[in-house]
């Protein structure tokens, strides 16, 4: 079972980041249940639907495909992040590995989860769709300026 739910969306106008209450549950294990910044890592999470991804909390903003999927409410992945490696495995499954990233050292694997790709895709695309609707009327200027454009393009891309 894969559950990804983002609710109580909000926009921090000063920081130009989008927050939501994030709940991520895999096979009955709650991995995340707290308010987080969701827009920094959303493009990378969407990309993981169609290809393998590897996080790097310290990557610059233009390396969006390496961002952790969720980060601290301040919007800075260097502060605190939920990092996952995504690998496409046997037909119809994606493997998410929860990582504890450490600067200058290999990441520590915290847990490995096999998820039906269709369930993962549906949940991630649902979050991305809500994000696009939420930011539509905002004077939103994220640090990675192409965030909205990349999310739109990835939502249109076939898997």
Beta strands, then each sheet from edge to edge (+ up, - down):
strand 1: 2-12
strand 2: 17-26
strand 3: 29-37
strand 4: 70-71
strand 5: 81-88
strand 6: 93-102
strand 7: 105-116
sheet 1: 1+ 2- 3+
sheet 2: 4+ 5- 6+ 7-
end
